[in-house]
Amino acid sequence: DGGITQSPKYLFRKEGQNVTLSCEQNLNHDAMYWYRQDPGQGLRLIYYSQIVNDFQKGDIAEGYSVSREKKESFPLTVTSAQKNPTAFYLCASSIGGFGAEAFFGQGTRLTVV
Amino acid sequence: DQQVKQNSPSLSVQEGRISILNCDYTNSMFDYFLWYKKYPAEGPTFLISISSIKDKNEDGRFTVFLNKSAKHLSLHIVPSQPGDSAVYFCAARFDNYGQNFVFGPGTRLSVLP
């Protein structure tokens, strides 16, 4: 079954620690995205990547870092510099071309304790 | 500055009636629009899309209308069912390779039995 997988589903982090959220897709999609959702708010773009070894900052990239060493994988690191990291994080992928839609993973809920 | 707006945070509709969800955008260069449905603690799922060269697209109970001059689109669900109760996100993109998706804040639809 093709799809996009995020892990873990729930993650707890102590203040001051970095944490990495995993995102893997087997859809052969070129483009991958990370969004953040806060209660009562929409999806805000953190980073996106249209091709391996290349990525661009989204609207709220501060305190986050990403890598795209493989087409299938786009991990997101939430660093200690992120002031309000508690949120629901969503990874998505798309073919990146015309008429493309984004396919989403099930999300990771990160809680800072 | 929100480029995609959904001015109704919530909407309640009786089962069997029509649900109309609205979305406005500010950037006239957007040329591809999508609607997503999201349940709590899950990733959004794609519902329907429309290209700017069309003014209507239909898929079963879901129809999306686009009014480019007003920079407005709407999603009609007929007939509404209790399982349609979810948050609906409108999204827009430039239909070129390498462009990301811009999401609205969402509208919570409640379909009452």
Interface residues (C-beta under 8 A of the other chain):
Chain A: I4 Q6 A31 Y33 Y35 G40 Q41 G42 L43 R44 L45 Y48 Q50 Q56 G58 F88 L90 A92 S94 G96 G97 F98 G99 E101 A102 F103 F104 G105 Q106 G107 R109
Chain B: Q6 P9 Y32 L34 Y36 A41 E42 G43 P44 T45 F46 S49 S51 F89 A91 D95 N96 Y97 G98 N100 F101 V102 F103 G104 P105 G106
